[in-house]
Amino acid sequence: MPVISAATILSVSLAYFALIFTIAHYAEKRRAAGRSLLANPHIYCLSLAVYCTSWTFYGSVGLAATSGLEFLPIYLGPTLIAFGWWFLLRKMVRISKEQKITSLADFLSSRYDRSAILAAIVTLFAVFGITPYIALQLKAIATTLDLIYLPELSPEDLPLVNGLPFQPDTALVVALLLVLFGILFGARHLDSSERHEGLVVAVAFESLVKLVAFLAVGIFVTWGLFDGVADIFQRFYASLPQHADLFALGTERTSYAKWFTLIILSMAAVMFLPRQFHIMVTENPDESHIKKAMWQFPTYLFLINIFVIPIALAGLLVNQGDATGADYFLLTLPLNAGQPWLALLVFLGGLSAAAGMVMVSSVTLATMVLNHLVMPIILKLQLETRDMSGILIAIKRLGILGVVLLGYVYYIAIGDSYALVNIGMISFMAAAQFAPAMIGALYWRRANKHAAICSVSSGFLVWFYTLLIPAFVRSGWLDSDLLVAGPFGMALLKPLELFGLQGFDMYSHALFWSLLFNLGSYLAVSLLTGQSRSEKSRARKFVEVFSDQVGQKEQLTRISKAPTVLEFTELMSKFIGEKQAHSAISEFLADHEIDQRGSLSDQEIPQLKGFTEKTLAGYVGAAPARIIIENYLAARGSEMEDVFDIFGTVTISGAASREHLSVLYDVSQIVSSSDHFQKKLDRILDLLAQQFKFDLCVIRFIEQKSKTLLVKSLVGETLKHFGQSERNLNTETYIGQAFLTNTTTIVNDTDELEKPASEAIIREEGITCFAHTPITQDGDTIGVLSAFSRSGKGVFTTEFIALLENVAGQVGIAWRNEQQLSRLLEVREQERELQIAKDIQMALLPAPLPPMQQIDIAGLCVPAHQVGGDYYDFILRNDTCCDLIIADVSGHSIGSALIMAETRTFIHSSLLTLSEPADMLQALNAFFLKDLDRSDLFVTMFYLQYDMDSRRLIYGNAGHNMPLVWRRKTQSVEMLDAEGLIFGVKKSIIFEQKVTTLEPGDLLLLYTDGIIEAEDNNQNQFGYKRLANLIKEGQNATPAALIDQILSQVRLFTGYRHFIDDVTLVVMKVLE
Amino acid sequence: MSEHPENSIREAWILFMVLGMCMINFPFIHIFAGAQKLFGVPQLVLYFMIGWPASIVVIWLFVRALDRTAGTTGEPSDSSET
C-alpha cells in the first residue's frame, strides 16, 4: 500500500515545478520592470548553494553512516576558500564583467589569447566530467521517487502516463521537465553575457527548500524520534559497539591523505565547476554581494550539515547497524516513523537539489557547447544567412536537451553500478583540473596559451585514465584484468597504481598524478614558450584588472576600408538578432559623436570594432567573437591584421609603454655597443622593422657640400629607385619638410597625399603610410629617420611618434659618437707619425763624443712638441779641431724639423769643402734662400770652430743668441758676437768671423732663445743675467751637470715642467 | 594611515587561510582523533561542529573589517589589487 498516493505525489511534484516556473517567471518580470530581485544579496548567496546537490542532500547522511566524518571535507574546503573570495572571486567577477565572459571555457579561452582550441578542450572535458554528475541527480530523483512511492506499485497507478504506448521511466520524465525549464529560463532568447535572472532566483528558492526540508527532518529525528543529540550518541555507542570507531580518522577507511584530497577537491570544485562558475561569476549582479556571500554561504553549508551525523546515527540505530540504505535514511526515517508529509517535503528538497544542479549545469554546458564546439564549425562553414541568431538559439536549446539526455544515458548505462559519492568525486576531480590554468590566468602574467592547453589536456587524460577507466571496469564495460594486471600486462600502468604508486585511495592517487602532470606541464610550457603580443595584452587585462591603466586602452588606431556603423550593426544583428544589435549600438553611440555624414571618426571606428567584438563575445564567447570579426574584416579586404598587430604593440599607452621602453633600451644598447657605426645604424633599423613590422626603414644623413640627403642605412625591400634617391632639400617633399622644419612629418594614409612631388615614388613603392623624423645633434638637423609601411595605415600615433623621435635622438647620439671617434683616431694617427719624426730627429743630434783630454762637451735638446726646429751639433774635423753648431729654425712643426734635417745634411756634406765658420754660414744662406722664402721660415745659427792645440775659437753668427764664455781667470762672463743676418732674408750677406782664445777652466755655453725667453707667471723673462749667474755657480761642474742645473733652474723659474719653446743647450769646458 | 588598510586585511586573509588549512588537516586534527568523548559526543565531532561556526564568525569579522576600510577610504579600493 502506498504511503502517499501516486496522485498526491504527482500533483505535489507538478505543483512544485509550477511554483518554480512561476517564481522564475516573476523574477524575469521584475527584471524587465527594472526592480530586479537580484539586488538582494541574499538571493545571490542562496543561489550559490547550487553547490549542494542531491549528493549532499542524501549522500552526506549515507557517507556519515558508513565512513563517519568523511562527508565533512566537502564543506570545509569551500568554507576555507570563501575567506579569499573578496580577492579571488571578486577578481574573477570583475574580469568577467569587463570581458563579457559567458562561461568557464570562455574565461580560460579569453585569457589565453582567445584560443578556440583551448575553449573546445575545456568544453569537451566539462561535458565528460559533468555528465556523470547530471546522471547522479537523475538517479537520485528516480530512486527517491521509487522509495516514496513504493517500488511494488503497478504502472496503472500512474494516471498521467496511462494509455501511452511505452512506459517512460520517472528519471526520463523528470529529465525532460528539467530540460523544459532550462530552455524556458536559460535559453528563451540569446542573452548578453548569459544573465538568467529567472534561473538564478529559481535556484535560490530551491536552495531554501532543501535547507528547510533537511532541517525539518533533522529536528524531527533528533528531538522527535530521540531525545536530543547526546541521547542519539549515547544509544549509538551503547547498542552498536561494532561502529564505535565510526568517527575515527587516520584509519584505512578514511586516511588523512584522503581527507586532505577531499578538502583540495572541494576547494577547486566550488570555484571551478562550470555551474559554480556560472552562478558565482557570470550571474553575479554586484561585486559587493560577494562580501555577504563570504560568510552566508559557509553558514548555509554548516546548517545543512548540522543534522547529518544525528540522522545518520539515528538511521543506523533504527536499522540495527545496517548501512545498506544509508543514502536514503533522510527519506526512510520519516516514512518509517509514519510521517509521509515530512517525507514528501524531503522528496521535494531532494528534487530541488537535483533540479537546481541539472538546470544550471545543462544551461552552462549548452552555452559552452554552442560557443566553443558548434560556433567554430558554423563559422568555418561560413553559412550565408541573414539572421544567425535564430539558428544559434535553436542550437543552444538542443544543447540543453543533449546534455541532460547524455546524463540520462549515462545513468542508464553506468549509474546503477556505482555509489552516488563516487560519481560526485569524479566530477570534482574534473573541476580540479581547471584550477592551475584558472589560478594562473588570474595571477601569473607569463602563463600562456600552450601551457593552458597542455595543462588541461594532460590533466584530462590522467583523470580519464585513473578515474574513469576504473569506473568503466567496475561497471563491467571493460575487462577487470586492466585494473589487476595493467594494460597489456604492464603493471607500471595499472590505472589505480600508476607508476607503482601504491597505498593511496583512488582519489588521492588520481589527484596526485593528474595535478602533477597538469601543473608540471603548465609551469614548464609557460616558462619554455613565449607569448604573442596579443596574448600579453590579454594577460594584462586579466592579471591587472584592478589596475587603473587597464581601463584606458586601444583607442588609437585606424582600420583601412573600415566598415561603417551600419555595417557593424548588421554584423551584430546576424548573430544576436536585430533588436539586441540595435540597442547595443545605440548604447555605444550615446558616448560617441557622429559627424554630418553619419559616420564616426577614424579613431572611433576601431573602438566600435572593439565594442562589436565585446558585444558579440557576450553572446557567443570571446574566441568565436574574435573569429567573426576577423573573418568579416578579412572578407571586406580591410587589412585589419597588420594594423592590429602594430597597434597591439605600440598604441595602447599603458600596455605599450613597456614595449616602448624595451625597444628604446635595445636601441641604446646598440648605440653603446662596440659595433661599427654602419652596423649600428643597420641594427637599429632592423630592430624597428622587426618590432613594428615596417616594410622599409631608412636613415639618411646630410651631405654638407651638395646639400643633399644621402642614404646611409636601409633595411627592407625596395625598388632600386629608393636606395639611390638622394633627396634634394626643399619643402616640396615630405622628407625635405621634415629636415628643414626639424619636425616629424607623418602620412598615415598615402591615399591622401598632399605633396605631389613625393607621390610618384610613394605609389611606385606601394607605400601605405610613412613617417620622417629629423635626426638632430646639438640642435642642428643632420639627417632623417624614415619608416614606411606597405600594409598598415594609421600606424603612426602620437605615442609611436614619440618613440620614433626618441630613436632618432639615439641615432643622433650614435652619429656624434662616431664623429668624435673618427676625430680621435685622426689625432692618434698624427701623433704616431710625429713620434716617428721625433725619433728620427733625435737620432740626427750628435752622439756624445769620446772622452778627450783637452775638452769636455755635452749637449741637450728638449723639443716643446714632438718635433722641433732646434739643432745643435759638434763635429770633430780631425784630432784637434772641433766644429760646434747651434741653430734655431722658427716654429715647431714638421716643416721646421725638415729644415733642421736639411741643415745638418748640408753641414756634414760640406765639411771637407768649407773649412771656416764664415764660409759655412755664407754657403748655408745661399742654400736656404729659396727654400726658406717659400716656407715663411727662417733660421738663426751660431757656428764655432775650436782648435784644441792653440785653444783658438773662431766663430761666426747668423742672427743667433750670443753664446756665453766663462773666463775662470777673471771670474767673468763674456758674450761672443759677430756681425751677420739670419738665413733666408738676403741673397748675399757678409758674415763676420771673429777669433778668441780660451784658457783651461773656461766654459763655453751655447743656447737657444727657449732658455732666456722662458717666462715666469708675471711674464718676467729668464734673461742673460740669471743664465750668467748659473754659469758662475756651476763653473766647477761637468758640462752635463751644468746643463741639468740650468734646465732645472729654468723649470723652477717658469713653474712648469714642460717648456713652451724648444730648449737647447751645448756646454764645452776647456780642460787643464 | 601609513599602510593601505586593505593590504593588511589581505595579509590577515592569507594567514587565516594557512591557519585554517592547518587546523582542518593532519597532524593538527590528530589531537582530537582519540576515542575520548565530551558530553557523550566524540571530541573530533565536537571540534568540527564548534570550530566550523567559529571560522565563519572569523570570516564575518573579516568582512566587517573590509567594510570599515571601505568606509574610511570612501570607495572599496581596487587599486591595491595589482
Interface residues (C-beta under 8 A of the other chain):
Chain A: L69 L72 P73 L76 T79 L80 A82 F83 G84 W86 F87 K91 R94 V229 A230 F233 Q234 Y237 A244 D245 F247 A248 L249 G250 Y256 W259 F260 I263 E287 S288 K291 K292 M294 W295 P298 T299 F302 I306 I309 E544 V545 F546 S547 D548
Chain B: R10 W13 F16 M17 G20 M21 I24 N25 F26 I29 H30 A33 A35 K37 F39 G40 V41 P42 L44 V45 F48 M49 W52 P53 S55 I56 I59 W60 F62 V63 L66 D67 P76 D78 S79 S80 E81 T82
